[in-house]
Amino acid sequence: MIVALLNQKGGVGKTTLALHLAGRWAREGKRTIVIDADPQGSALDWSEQRAREGLPRLFGVIGLPRDTLHREAPEIARDADHVVIDGPPRVAALMRSALLAADVALVPAQPSPFDGWASSEMLRLIDEARIFRPELLARFVLNRCATGTVIARETAQALASHEPPVLASRIGQRVIFADAARSGRLVSETVNGAVAAREIAALAAELERLA
């Protein structure tokens, strides 16, 4: 399965979700590769920090911020159970290529009307990609979600009948994600990351059922 995390809006947590999904699947014994398609290279930076900390390698991270991604990712996927693409913000050509490579397009969004409005361009790109890849699945995932807030509940309700719909799994707004990233770790490798790790596990399982 090739999962592309895409949203032209920056700061929605694409890299965090990409790395944690890959880490979850790797710990389940699945061969997993992350493709860093963001020219900023945040996933590669995380991988390098992990190596500096002397932590074991869980999965490979490949830098591939090119609009030939739709040709190269399927070749990479031949040697993996799952490929996770960490997409770029605001680079339409790269996002189009990632969509043409993906089995599932996952659009992280925070529970905010601003994120909803900013997603309109992403949805247009998904519609375009489906002309060539009608089997492409697309879903929103609520990320950095403050539990129990009115806006989170209203956003989930608004997206329930939306196309693409929102996944049942949600990822909370937790400082532990940033703390773990600074040392090249995943939340499952930290002392206080159990709740966050369970949310990631639920998201990974839902994506596998979907695909």
Backbone as JSON, one array per atom type, in Angstrom:
{
  "sequence": "MIVALLNQKGGVGKTTLALHLAGRWAREGKRTIVIDADPQGSALDWSEQRAREGLPRLFGVIGLPRDTLHREAPEIARDADHVVIDGPPRVAALMRSALLAADVALVPAQPSPFDGWASSEMLRLIDEARIFRPELLARFVLNRCATGTVIARETAQALASHEPPVLASRIGQRVIFADAARSGRLVSETVNGAVAAREIAALAAELERLA",
  "N": [[0.84, -1.19, 0.0], [0.57, 2.19, -0.87], [0.67, 5.15, 0.75], [-0.09, 8.51, 0.65], [0.58, 11.46, 2.3], [-0.89, 14.46, 2.17], [-1.33, 17.92, 1.82], [-1.8, 21.17, 0.81], [-1.48, 23.14, 2.61], [0.8, 24.2, 5.0], [2.14, 22.97, 8.16], [0.24, 21.18, 9.19], [0.9, 18.73, 10.13], [1.88, 16.65, 8.51], [4.43, 15.37, 8.2], [4.92, 14.37, 10.78], [2.79, 12.5, 11.07], [3.37, 10.81, 8.9], [5.89, 9.66, 9.61], [5.23, 8.41, 12.02], [3.2, 6.61, 11.29], [4.7, 4.95, 9.59], [6.54, 4.0, 11.47], [4.87, 2.56, 13.19], [3.89, 0.5, 11.49], [6.32, -0.7, 10.85], [7.09, -1.72, 13.34], [5.24, -3.68, 13.56], [6.32, -5.58, 12.03], [6.25, -5.17, 9.33], [7.6, -4.42, 6.14], [8.68, -1.29, 5.55], [8.82, 1.91, 4.0], [9.66, 5.31, 3.95], [9.03, 7.97, 1.83], [10.44, 10.99, 1.39], [9.07, 13.6, 0.07], [9.09, 16.27, 0.29], [10.66, 19.28, -0.37], [11.89, 20.57, 1.8], [12.78, 18.55, 3.42], [12.18, 17.36, 5.98], [11.58, 14.82, 7.06], [13.88, 13.4, 6.37], [15.71, 14.83, 7.92], [14.83, 14.11, 10.47], [15.44, 11.37, 10.4], [18.24, 11.48, 10.2], [18.83, 12.69, 12.64], [18.01, 10.68, 14.35], [19.93, 8.72, 13.77], [22.22, 10.04, 14.73], [21.66, 9.98, 17.43], [22.13, 7.4, 17.96], [20.13, 5.49, 17.73], [18.2, 2.56, 16.85], [17.63, 1.67, 13.4], [14.47, 1.83, 12.07], [12.98, 1.94, 9.73], [13.44, 2.7, 6.24], [14.28, 5.94, 4.91], [13.79, 7.89, 2.16], [14.87, 10.5, 0.11], [12.98, 12.18, -2.21], [12.04, 14.5, -3.81], [10.67, 14.98, -6.4], [8.93, 15.46, -9.52], [8.62, 13.09, -10.8], [7.73, 11.17, -9.23], [5.48, 9.51, -9.39], [6.25, 7.56, -11.12], [8.48, 6.42, -9.91], [7.85, 5.71, -7.23], [6.08, 3.37, -7.28], [7.95, 1.44, -8.1], [9.72, 1.41, -5.95], [7.95, 0.46, -4.07], [7.75, -2.2, -4.66], [9.51, -3.64, -3.12], [8.54, -3.46, -0.58], [6.1, -3.59, 2.1], [4.54, -1.45, 2.83], [4.52, 1.89, 1.65], [5.13, 5.16, 2.57], [4.38, 8.39, 1.73], [5.64, 11.48, 2.38], [4.33, 14.38, 1.75], [4.77, 17.53, -0.07], [4.22, 21.01, 0.88], [2.31, 23.28, -1.04], [3.45, 22.79, -3.59], [2.41, 22.13, -6.5], [2.97, 20.42, -8.7], [4.51, 18.36, -7.6], [2.67, 17.34, -5.75], [0.65, 16.42, -7.46], [2.04, 14.35, -8.74], [2.55, 12.67, -6.55], [-0.08, 11.95, -5.9], [-0.77, 10.45, -8.13], [0.83, 8.3, -7.72], [-0.16, 7.09, -5.44], [-2.08, 4.78, -3.44], [-3.77, 5.46, -1.41], [-4.8, 8.65, -0.54], [-4.12, 10.71, 2.02], [-5.37, 13.31, 3.85], [-4.28, 15.43, 6.09], [-5.83, 17.47, 8.54], [-6.41, 20.2, 10.68], [-8.83, 20.77, 13.28], [-10.35, 23.27, 12.27], [-11.95, 26.02, 10.73], [-10.33, 27.39, 8.94], [-8.47, 25.52, 7.99], [-10.2, 23.88, 6.62], [-11.09, 25.55, 4.55], [-8.66, 25.96, 3.28], [-8.19, 23.52, 2.15], [-9.41, 23.26, -0.29], [-8.02, 23.49, -2.74], [-6.47, 21.2, -2.62], [-8.42, 19.22, -2.8], [-9.31, 19.65, -5.38], [-7.07, 18.82, -6.82], [-7.11, 16.11, -6.15], [-9.46, 15.31, -7.44], [-8.66, 15.73, -10.09], [-6.59, 13.82, -10.26], [-8.04, 11.49, -10.09], [-9.13, 11.18, -12.56], [-7.22, 9.86, -14.0], [-6.56, 7.9, -12.19], [-8.94, 6.29, -11.15], [-9.41, 4.58, -9.05], [-8.25, 5.63, -6.83], [-8.19, 6.17, -3.39], [-9.34, 8.53, -1.0], [-9.05, 10.34, 2.01], [-9.86, 12.49, 4.76], [-8.01, 13.21, 7.74], [-8.34, 14.02, 11.08], [-6.11, 15.97, 12.77], [-3.86, 16.99, 15.4], [-5.8, 17.53, 17.32], [-7.8, 18.92, 19.71], [-9.11, 17.24, 22.33], [-12.55, 16.71, 22.89], [-13.46, 19.29, 22.37], [-15.73, 21.81, 21.13], [-15.35, 22.75, 18.51], [-13.84, 20.7, 17.36], [-15.64, 18.59, 17.41], [-17.7, 19.63, 15.8], [-16.32, 19.97, 13.38], [-15.71, 17.31, 12.71], [-18.32, 16.33, 12.38], [-19.15, 17.88, 10.21], [-17.48, 16.95, 8.2], [-18.24, 14.35, 7.99], [-20.19, 13.72, 6.1], [-18.91, 14.52, 3.91], [-17.05, 14.62, 0.81], [-13.83, 13.94, 0.01], [-14.53, 11.64, 2.77], [-14.08, 11.8, 6.41], [-11.72, 10.06, 8.44], [-12.41, 7.75, 11.11], [-10.54, 7.61, 13.13], [-8.66, 9.8, 15.21], [-6.08, 12.17, 15.86], [-4.58, 13.46, 18.67], [-3.86, 16.76, 20.03], [-0.78, 16.95, 21.09], [2.03, 17.55, 23.05], [4.02, 15.7, 23.24], [4.58, 14.63, 20.73], [6.19, 16.56, 19.41], [8.3, 16.69, 21.24], [9.35, 14.11, 21.07], [10.18, 14.06, 18.39], [12.35, 15.8, 18.28], [14.5, 14.35, 19.19], [14.77, 12.37, 17.36], [13.01, 10.31, 17.77], [10.08, 8.18, 18.12], [6.72, 8.51, 19.39], [6.02, 6.15, 20.65], [8.38, 5.32, 21.71], [8.89, 6.76, 23.92], [8.57, 7.78, 27.38], [6.11, 8.88, 28.21], [4.36, 8.48, 26.12], [2.24, 6.73, 25.61], [-0.59, 7.07, 25.18], [-0.7, 8.66, 22.88], [0.62, 6.91, 21.14], [-1.24, 4.85, 20.99], [-3.28, 6.13, 19.59], [-2.03, 6.51, 17.1], [-1.68, 3.82, 16.39], [-4.34, 3.04, 16.07], [-5.05, 4.61, 13.88], [-3.31, 3.59, 11.89], [-4.28, 0.96, 11.72], [-6.9, 1.43, 10.81], [-6.41, 2.51, 8.28], [-5.29, 0.29, 7.0], [-7.48, -1.43, 6.97], [-9.11, 0.02, 5.3], [-7.75, -0.01, 2.87]],
  "CA": [[0.0, 0.0, 0.0], [1.25, 3.48, -0.9], [-0.14, 6.19, 1.38], [0.5, 9.84, 0.49], [0.03, 12.48, 3.18], [-0.84, 15.65, 1.31], [-2.16, 19.1, 2.03], [-0.96, 22.28, 0.39], [-1.26, 24.0, 3.78], [1.86, 23.74, 5.89], [1.88, 22.95, 9.59], [-0.88, 20.33, 9.58], [1.4, 17.51, 10.74], [2.1, 15.57, 7.53], [5.65, 14.62, 8.49], [4.71, 13.63, 12.03], [1.93, 11.34, 10.8], [4.08, 9.9, 8.0], [6.9, 8.93, 10.36], [4.62, 7.54, 13.04], [2.56, 5.48, 10.6], [5.77, 4.05, 9.17], [7.07, 3.35, 12.67], [3.9, 1.57, 13.67], [3.9, -0.66, 10.6], [7.62, -1.37, 10.99], [7.08, -2.49, 14.59], [4.39, -4.86, 13.31], [7.07, -6.49, 11.19], [6.02, -4.88, 7.91], [8.67, -3.7, 5.46], [8.1, 0.05, 5.36], [9.73, 2.94, 3.5], [9.12, 6.68, 3.86], [9.57, 8.83, 0.77], [10.36, 12.41, 1.74], [8.87, 14.35, -1.17], [9.08, 17.69, 0.64], [12.0, 19.85, -0.56], [12.47, 20.95, 3.09], [13.48, 17.37, 3.92], [12.01, 17.19, 7.43], [11.67, 13.39, 7.41], [15.3, 13.06, 6.31], [16.35, 15.44, 9.1], [14.48, 13.25, 11.61], [16.2, 10.13, 10.26], [19.63, 11.79, 10.53], [18.89, 12.91, 14.09], [17.9, 9.35, 14.96], [21.24, 8.08, 13.64], [23.14, 10.72, 15.65], [21.32, 9.56, 18.78], [22.48, 5.99, 18.1], [18.91, 4.68, 17.82], [18.12, 1.58, 15.75], [16.89, 2.05, 12.2], [13.19, 1.12, 12.0], [12.53, 1.94, 8.34], [14.23, 3.58, 5.39], [13.75, 7.24, 4.49], [14.39, 8.24, 0.88], [14.53, 11.84, -0.38], [12.56, 12.11, -3.62], [11.15, 15.64, -4.12], [10.65, 15.16, -7.85], [7.61, 15.2, -10.09], [8.61, 11.74, -11.39], [7.39, 10.3, -8.11], [4.46, 8.53, -9.78], [6.93, 6.46, -11.79], [9.5, 5.82, -9.05], [7.29, 5.14, -6.01], [5.65, 1.98, -7.45], [9.13, 0.58, -8.15], [10.18, 1.3, -4.57], [6.95, -0.32, -3.33], [7.92, -3.64, -4.95], [10.32, -4.25, -2.06], [8.0, -3.03, 0.72], [4.68, -3.81, 2.35], [3.91, -0.13, 2.84], [5.32, 3.08, 1.36], [4.46, 6.37, 3.06], [4.92, 9.59, 1.09], [5.49, 12.75, 3.11], [4.18, 15.31, 0.64], [5.2, 18.92, 0.1], [3.19, 22.05, 0.82], [2.29, 24.33, -2.07], [4.15, 22.45, -4.84], [1.33, 21.4, -7.15], [3.48, 19.36, -9.57], [4.89, 17.25, -6.74], [1.46, 16.75, -5.19], [0.01, 15.65, -8.53], [2.81, 13.13, -8.94], [2.3, 11.82, -5.39], [-1.43, 11.41, -6.02], [-0.78, 9.42, -9.18], [1.55, 7.14, -7.19], [-0.73, 6.6, -4.19], [-3.32, 4.01, -3.3], [-4.6, 6.24, -0.49], [-4.4, 10.03, -0.27], [-4.55, 11.08, 3.36], [-5.29, 14.77, 3.95], [-4.37, 15.86, 7.49], [-6.42, 18.8, 8.74], [-6.73, 20.54, 12.06], [-10.24, 21.15, 13.4], [-10.43, 24.72, 12.14], [-12.51, 26.39, 9.43], [-9.28, 27.83, 8.04], [-7.93, 24.34, 7.34], [-11.2, 23.43, 5.66], [-11.05, 26.42, 3.37], [-7.38, 25.77, 2.6], [-8.14, 22.2, 1.52], [-10.14, 23.25, -1.56], [-7.08, 23.22, -3.83], [-6.1, 19.79, -2.51], [-9.54, 18.41, -3.3], [-9.31, 19.79, -6.84], [-6.0, 17.95, -7.31], [-7.58, 14.73, -6.02], [-10.41, 15.08, -8.55], [-7.87, 15.62, -11.31], [-5.86, 12.55, -10.24], [-8.99, 10.38, -10.28], [-9.36, 11.0, -14.0], [-6.24, 8.85, -14.41], [-6.54, 6.84, -11.17], [-10.27, 6.31, -10.53], [-9.42, 3.74, -7.85], [-7.59, 6.35, -5.74], [-8.97, 6.45, -2.19], [-8.93, 9.77, -0.33], [-9.69, 10.55, 3.3], [-9.34, 13.44, 5.73], [-7.75, 12.75, 9.11], [-8.24, 15.15, 12.0], [-4.82, 15.92, 13.47], [-3.69, 18.07, 16.39], [-7.2, 17.73, 17.67], [-8.03, 19.06, 21.15], [-10.19, 16.31, 22.66], [-13.76, 17.19, 23.56], [-13.82, 20.68, 22.06], [-16.89, 21.98, 20.25], [-14.93, 22.88, 17.11], [-13.43, 19.38, 16.88], [-16.87, 17.82, 17.17], [-18.4, 20.21, 14.64], [-15.55, 19.68, 12.17], [-15.92, 15.89, 12.39], [-19.68, 16.18, 11.87], [-19.23, 18.49, 8.88], [-16.75, 16.12, 7.25], [-18.8, 12.99, 7.95], [-20.92, 13.54, 4.84], [-18.09, 15.2, 2.91], [-16.28, 13.78, -0.1], [-13.69, 12.66, 0.71], [-14.96, 11.66, 4.17], [-13.04, 11.83, 7.44], [-11.52, 8.79, 9.13], [-12.88, 7.72, 12.5], [-9.38, 7.84, 14.01], [-8.21, 11.18, 15.35], [-4.81, 12.31, 16.56], [-4.72, 14.59, 19.59], [-2.85, 17.83, 20.12], [0.05, 16.46, 22.18], [3.4, 18.05, 23.03], [4.92, 14.56, 23.16], [5.01, 14.43, 19.34], [7.31, 17.46, 19.16], [9.41, 16.3, 22.11], [9.95, 12.89, 20.51], [10.81, 14.36, 17.1], [13.63, 16.5, 18.47], [15.57, 13.37, 19.43], [14.7, 11.3, 16.37], [12.23, 9.21, 18.32], [8.63, 8.11, 17.95], [6.08, 8.59, 20.71], [6.03, 4.81, 21.25], [9.68, 5.11, 22.33], [9.02, 7.71, 25.03], [7.96, 7.35, 28.64], [4.73, 9.36, 28.36], [3.73, 8.49, 24.81], [1.35, 5.58, 25.41], [-1.88, 7.47, 24.62], [-0.44, 9.08, 21.5], [0.96, 5.7, 20.37], [-2.5, 4.12, 20.73], [-3.98, 6.85, 18.51], [-1.35, 6.18, 15.85], [-1.99, 2.42, 16.08], [-5.72, 3.0, 15.57], [-5.03, 5.19, 12.53], [-2.66, 2.62, 11.01], [-5.2, -0.16, 11.52], [-8.03, 1.89, 9.99], [-5.93, 2.63, 6.9], [-5.15, -1.06, 6.43], [-8.84, -1.94, 6.67], [-9.62, 0.79, 4.16], [-7.08, -0.42, 1.63]],
  "C": [[0.88, 1.25, 0.0], [0.29, 4.53, -0.35], [0.58, 7.52, 1.23], [-0.19, 10.82, 1.43], [0.22, 13.84, 2.52], [-1.8, 16.72, 1.82], [-1.3, 20.29, 1.65], [-0.73, 23.27, 1.52], [-0.16, 23.4, 4.64], [1.4, 23.7, 7.34], [0.73, 22.09, 10.04], [-0.43, 18.97, 10.11], [1.63, 16.36, 9.78], [3.31, 14.71, 7.9], [5.5, 13.79, 9.75], [3.88, 12.38, 11.8], [2.65, 10.33, 9.92], [5.08, 9.04, 8.77], [6.29, 7.97, 11.37], [3.84, 6.39, 12.43], [3.61, 4.46, 10.17], [6.34, 3.29, 10.36], [6.15, 2.29, 13.21], [3.93, 0.31, 12.81], [5.22, -1.42, 10.7], [7.65, -2.23, 12.25], [6.16, -3.71, 14.5], [5.09, -5.87, 12.4], [6.88, -6.27, 9.7], [7.2, -4.08, 7.35], [8.11, -2.35, 5.01], [9.18, 1.03, 4.93], [8.99, 4.27, 3.5], [9.82, 7.38, 2.71], [9.35, 10.28, 1.19], [10.29, 13.2, 0.45], [8.77, 15.85, -0.91], [10.48, 18.25, 0.46], [12.66, 20.29, 0.75], [13.17, 19.78, 3.77], [13.34, 17.1, 5.4], [12.11, 15.73, 7.86], [13.12, 12.92, 7.36], [16.05, 13.63, 7.51], [16.08, 14.57, 10.33], [15.31, 11.97, 11.58], [17.68, 10.35, 10.62], [19.81, 12.02, 12.03], [18.83, 11.58, 14.83], [19.26, 8.62, 14.91], [22.25, 8.71, 14.59], [22.91, 10.3, 17.09], [21.68, 8.09, 19.02], [21.28, 5.06, 18.24], [18.82, 3.72, 16.65], [17.26, 2.08, 14.6], [15.63, 1.19, 12.1], [12.72, 0.94, 10.57], [13.41, 2.89, 7.55], [13.52, 4.88, 5.08], [14.52, 7.66, 3.25], [13.94, 9.65, 0.48], [14.2, 11.78, -1.86], [11.6, 13.25, -3.95], [11.12, 15.96, -5.6], [9.27, 14.82, -8.39], [7.57, 13.92, -10.94], [8.23, 10.7, -10.34], [6.42, 9.19, -8.51], [5.07, 7.36, -10.55], [7.87, 5.7, -10.85], [8.92, 5.15, -7.8], [6.8, 3.7, -6.19], [6.82, 1.0, -7.54], [9.69, 0.36, -6.75], [9.25, 0.38, -3.78], [7.06, -1.82, -3.6], [8.65, -4.36, -3.83], [9.79, -3.89, -0.67], [6.54, -3.45, 0.85], [3.92, -2.5, 2.29], [4.95, 0.93, 2.47], [4.5, 4.29, 1.81], [5.14, 7.58, 2.45], [4.6, 10.81, 1.94], [5.5, 13.86, 2.07], [4.59, 16.73, 0.97], [4.01, 19.86, 0.26], [3.39, 22.93, -0.41], [3.09, 24.02, -3.34], [3.22, 21.54, -5.63], [1.85, 20.24, -8.0], [3.88, 18.14, -8.75], [3.67, 16.56, -6.15], [0.71, 15.93, -6.23], [0.72, 14.32, -8.73], [2.59, 12.16, -7.78], [0.92, 11.19, -5.45], [-1.5, 10.3, -7.06], [-0.04, 8.16, -8.73], [0.76, 6.4, -6.11], [-1.92, 5.66, -4.4], [-4.32, 4.77, -2.43], [-3.99, 7.62, -0.33], [-4.99, 10.43, 1.08], [-4.3, 12.57, 3.55], [-5.41, 15.17, 5.42], [-4.95, 17.27, 7.57], [-6.65, 19.0, 10.22], [-8.19, 20.97, 12.13], [-10.39, 22.67, 13.44], [-11.07, 25.03, 10.8], [-11.45, 26.83, 8.44], [-8.66, 26.65, 7.29], [-8.91, 23.79, 6.31], [-11.18, 24.24, 4.4], [-9.77, 26.18, 2.57], [-7.3, 24.46, 1.85], [-8.77, 22.18, 0.14], [-9.23, 22.94, -2.74], [-6.65, 21.75, -3.83], [-7.19, 18.89, -3.08], [-9.64, 18.5, -4.82], [-8.24, 18.88, -7.45], [-6.39, 16.48, -7.21], [-8.55, 14.39, -7.15], [-9.68, 14.92, -9.87], [-7.19, 14.25, -11.38], [-6.8, 11.38, -10.52], [-9.4, 10.19, -11.74], [-8.45, 9.88, -14.52], [-6.2, 7.66, -13.46], [-7.89, 6.8, -10.47], [-10.36, 5.49, -9.25], [-8.78, 4.43, -6.64], [-8.56, 6.61, -4.59], [-8.45, 7.73, -1.55], [-9.73, 9.92, 0.95], [-9.04, 11.73, 4.01], [-8.99, 12.7, 7.01], [-7.6, 13.99, 9.97], [-6.99, 14.98, 12.84], [-4.7, 17.14, 14.37], [-5.04, 18.52, 16.91], [-7.35, 17.79, 19.19], [-9.28, 18.26, 21.52], [-11.35, 17.02, 23.35], [-14.16, 18.61, 23.25], [-14.99, 20.73, 21.08], [-16.45, 22.02, 18.79], [-14.48, 21.54, 16.54], [-14.64, 18.54, 16.54], [-17.6, 18.32, 15.93], [-17.66, 19.93, 13.34], [-15.75, 18.24, 11.74], [-17.31, 15.66, 11.82], [-19.81, 16.74, 10.46], [-18.57, 17.62, 7.82], [-17.34, 14.73, 7.09], [-19.51, 12.72, 6.63], [-20.17, 14.18, 3.68], [-17.48, 14.18, 1.97], [-14.96, 14.48, -0.4], [-14.11, 12.77, 2.17], [-13.77, 11.68, 5.12], [-12.93, 10.44, 8.07], [-12.06, 8.89, 10.55], [-11.75, 8.03, 13.47], [-9.01, 9.32, 14.02], [-6.92, 11.19, 16.14], [-4.87, 13.59, 17.39], [-3.59, 15.6, 19.48], [-1.98, 17.51, 21.33], [1.49, 16.95, 21.99], [4.4, 16.91, 22.83], [5.4, 14.3, 21.73], [6.23, 15.29, 19.02], [8.53, 17.07, 19.99], [10.13, 15.07, 21.56], [10.73, 13.21, 19.24], [12.18, 14.99, 17.26], [14.79, 15.53, 18.68], [15.52, 12.2, 18.45], [13.93, 10.09, 16.85], [10.78, 9.26, 17.85], [7.99, 8.14, 19.34], [6.05, 7.24, 21.42], [7.34, 4.5, 21.95], [9.91, 6.05, 23.51], [8.24, 7.22, 26.24], [6.48, 7.7, 28.69], [3.94, 9.32, 27.06], [2.7, 7.42, 24.56], [0.03, 5.97, 24.74], [-1.72, 7.87, 23.15], [-0.13, 7.87, 20.62], [-0.29, 4.89, 20.05], [-3.3, 4.8, 19.62], [-3.35, 6.54, 17.15], [-1.67, 4.74, 15.43], [-3.4, 2.29, 15.51], [-5.79, 3.54, 14.14], [-4.42, 4.21, 11.53], [-3.59, 1.44, 10.7], [-6.38, 0.23, 10.63], [-7.62, 2.02, 8.52], [-5.77, 1.26, 6.25], [-6.5, -1.67, 6.1], [-9.4, -1.26, 5.43], [-9.05, 0.29, 2.85], [-7.33, -1.89, 1.32]]
}
